[in-house]
């Protein structure tokens, strides 16, 4: 549901911005001249980007953004963005770089310049009560499992894994139903589940299965910024090579996801 | 059957009309399940709401002030709140206060499930209207008729069942029809608490197959048919109860 909304918004934005002029000057030069890099990050997506006790931006992505600033030898400035405006901010030049939990899609690539390789990824997993005895997707057979109406993995959960699906319209209803014991687990995006597991009220819950239907996240620069793109591409490769993202995941209490582990193996091998 | 399935599959390929509920076995079974849930939910709520209406209208004429106040309070509560809000309230707020039972997996869960809450909420919602509908019929029965029954030794309950109700029914059937038709359509709200009725199933199918216009059209026709059957039955009933010289 979230993804659908986001991709529809992205598509609409894409149509709006097709005629927008592309940046002419090299943003790398501009950043160095200014002495500051402006990065769009999330402030509402724990643990990827959120606010600390004193209102400072912390999380995995702000830390990565600071690393970029350090490599460029400049200061950093954070602009909080949300899913609905992050690509516009980049297009309009209000931010130089966007690291904001954005799933990489073909529609979005038309709007912004998503840097390869992808730096992160999220897929489908379960938020399950501890001790229900589920360790593989196949264990869901005939169990009451909560979901969000319209999510693309609902059918698979029912058809392939045989779960007895109970789907609500929003996450708040689902989480309430889960806490009331109306279902044993919630099938949803693993990044959302990771965020919940950080909160004390979900201490009795876990993510018991392997993530499926993985889709990569991309950080992005504006179209036409080829120098900056090349620079960021190398930075991401270096993050993967040195295992920086895995270290950050551990620092923020997230079990390193298969994607980051795989990328680390790939890039550290050659 | 395969010929039909292939024809619908070809319809999608040739004309882009994607009726997965015909040719896709999983979607077909889901939709049949949804249709069955809608029918079960509708019939149960129809019966219960009429019963609530009858009892409520009877209690409205009770001598006890307390009883009358209770009925009035019930009507105000259910008639003045949106059924969707009631559904959420019952399921999430009231449901969590109910006793817990241990399920087959060894965990506790609330005793009353979403389907039962939907029945309770919808029946009481339509029932509140039915009370008032029956009252309109009861008040249309001439006072002299009731007095005649009393003079023949009928108790209040006897005259209610044998004299007042049969006449009142005939008067209020058109209004009752309206309310029951509304009730069948209101069952779609149960999707909010995850009761797998037709709208809930259609919503999931059009999310999977991206065939929103087809499923919307199907839903409309399905409800036209369901309500059509109900109206036809009610019409037959009305005709069979017609008294010469009374009403139509």
Interface residues (C-beta under 8 A of the other chain):
Chain A: X4 X129 X132 X133 X143 X149 X150 X151 X152 X154 X155 X158 X159 X166 X167 X168 X169 X173 X176 X177 X180 X181 X182 X184
Chain B: X26 X92 X95 X96 X100 X105 X107 X108 X109 X110 X113 X114 X191 X192 X193 X194 X200 X203 X204 X207 X208
